[in-house]
């Protein structure tokens, strides 16, 4: 074991007498090589390779190292975890960084030297982890996960430290960024909430401030639609007129399918769309018709300029019509709650969507040229047409921001059989004052006259 000088960056202390003080600290850069060497030498599967946001914790008892913990990114996809949280693929892609994985846990010293040390260290480590992670990476995780090998360990210390057994892995291990191999050693999945409302935060429409920095994960190969639907989407978008020369390397349906799925996943600019395309797995690239590099098994993806040039020359009305038709065909009946959401892509093209509150997937889309201002392609006017083209809204609730608090827009929602929940701001003083007076009657559902108002 190695002694370490205490620094100002101390962690939590557990209760006990002066000779039994347990502290959790973040390993300083000068000690990281020693930390990794101990794992490599003493842990049964060796050191943990740093990937993404990666944190090393050390447990000190009376100033000496007694435990090592390595934390890194969560697994991309775990059905039992995702069901436990209530995630759909879109939410998982956006919120994955808010779940961290205990990659390694190692106790130093002789077995039985310090009774219950494993559960004490685990308990102290997860209590300190959120604040240490936030200081290091700028956002606060809300859930931790780990695995235990059921053939070698029972996970007793995790259970004693309050972790929840949430299921089993499928017996596959990650071999490369886009490839898994079967090892036939399923492991038990354990989860630990780092704050009491973890599931609520992970499924929330808007993240609290401490989590906002981790709310835009770049999960590799996570699509907002199924594999079959992605193929169908590409084939539908192939009908959009192609303004490019006939010898283009990428089919227009393939490029527009990437753009459409990226928008469904919350990408807000061309750079994010480009990254979304680069993260597609080989099978996904093949499904949407991307070309294979000659003499290899590698499927090419468009570069940034391909998206930019196509969008600049594209018949946007035709794109919106085909995409909305495909969304309508595959959505079945419209969801019970829709949000109107507009996004601009580098001031080149904008998309206004009616989005399913539960899944985050658009059910209807229209193109716009600007967020504000006059003209038929500003967001306000496009919103009116989007509601009208969505058909019947019987029993549906449409939500929108104050920009869409327009007589024509809400009138079309009501004409379609729906209800609306739209923000009102002080720049509409007559309407704002009227609603304030109505709210002052304090119905059972609105006891504060200012609830729901943005003055």
Secondary structure, DSSP 8 states (H G I E B T S, - for coil): --B----SS---B-SS-GGG-EEEEE--GGGHHHHHHHHHHHSTT------SS-EEEEEEETTEEEEEEEEEE--S--HHHHHHHT--HHHHHHHGGGEEEEEEEEE-S-TTSSTTHHHHHHHHHHHHHHHHHHHHHSS---EEEEEEETTT---HHHHHTT-EEEEE--SEEEEETTEEEE-S--EEEEEEESSTTHHHHHH-SS--HHHHTTS----TT--SS-HHHHHHHHHHHTTS---S-TT-SS-HHHHHHHHHHHHHTT--SHHHHHHHHHT--HHHHHHTT--B-TTSS-B----HHHHHHHHHHS-HHHHHHHHHHHHHHHH-S--SEEEEEEEEETTTEEEEEEEETTT--EEEEEEESBSSSSSTTBHHHHHHHHHHHT---TT-EEEE-GGG--HHHHHHHHHTT-EEEE--BTTSHHHHHHHHHHHTT-BTTB-STTTT-B-
